[in-house]
């Protein structure tokens, strides 16, 4: 066992107990910073998923299902406090596992605590309604849990996505089966330990690591699942939705994006510049809402490119625990994908405005790519249309509001958008007309915004997470009509 991981990571967590996977097989877990093996995790499969779903059903019929909403909330608040107590450990695990700089990983741990705090406080505040109806009736609505919810979580932000999906599902009284990504599951396993320490009843949370095509496929098609939450690629999301359709199960899908930040000539560039760059290189660009397209009005285009390039050339790259600006990407495969797009840039003759320097001291086995800024990109070019999931930003010029909208809306995605302008009317027009689930004006991301509903349109998915909308998504609405005359 790696000394940096203070627990046995080779087990599943089912029914409140740690147990070996049914297959007895293990999967290696790599450290992206140097390519070394961190530890080995269970290769969960269909038998483990069956056991986890059965444990979740038993929890609903037993102690977990009998708790009041207020009691569920208290458990989540206790878990939130425990996450904060262990934030340094969780951050270190996430940094080692994912490759993100330590400060970014710690922000994720704090965000996980905040999600649990928010949903713990909201658990007993999800109200039904009374409905004006016919004489002699009282009509009302109730919000009830779906039952057993499946959570298939990606490798880029495990803690945050566990918080926004599992936290909301538990607050509504569902029992959860969590399948973390095989590339990064240490904080999911640590979260299960915290849940047990804080008195979450056995079976309310179950964690089964494993491959997507094995454990993930078994979970998404399982007849005992009542709702699925998935964050990941369009291709895998489509497979999960098709599998869920066989059981008529609702699905919340967050499938990534090609998010634009639109910079008008009247924008406050001093305020905008940090957001323009940071939203593209955070977590080595492996963020669904990454601002991978920067649309700039022609009068300020050269200045914006010049100032962004200065920031790129000043970026520091290194291992996650060195806590610099940019770490490695998650895997050798992802590095190949990103470097392939940089080859496309070269073959296309596009202008590389800047690339962050790659220090010779980088560990040779690490999965590093140079953060790269590409200028004068045509809106239909591959790097302006496809989700790269790496630290590559395309800067695209535009002339006027109409062209900005056409370019911003001209991809298959619609997750997040940013608008930078001092013109209030233009800001509102853009916000209404942009095809995105979130629009930020004169900021980008709003610091995470646990309270702000999040999700996409078009190929970015459907359904909403975060805020109260997530609680509604993890519940079913029941109408009751009582005849009293």
Secondary structure, DSSP 8 states (H G I E B T S, - for coil): --TTS-S--SEEEETTEEEE-TT--EEEEE-TTT--EEEEEE---HHHHHHHHHHHHHHHHSHHHHS-HHHHHHHHHHHHHHHHHTHHHHHHHHHHHH---HHHHHHHHHHHHHHHHHHHHHTT-----EE--STTEEEEEEEEE-SEEEEEE-SSSHHHHHHHHHHHHHHTT-EEEEEE-TTS-HHHHHHHHHHHHTT--TTSEEE----IIIIIHHHHT-TT--EEEEES-HHHHHHHHHHHHTTT-EEEEE-----EEEE-TTS-HHHHHHHHHHHHHGGGG--TT---EEEEEHHHHHHHHHHHHHHHHT--B--GGG--SB---S-HHHHHHHHHHHHHHHHHT-EEEEE----TTS-TTS-----EEEES--TTSHHHHS---SSEEEEEEE-HHHHHHHHHT-SS--SEEEEE-S-HHHHHHHHHHS-SSEEEESSSSGGG-TTS-B--SGGGEES-BSHHHHHHHTEEEEEEEEE--
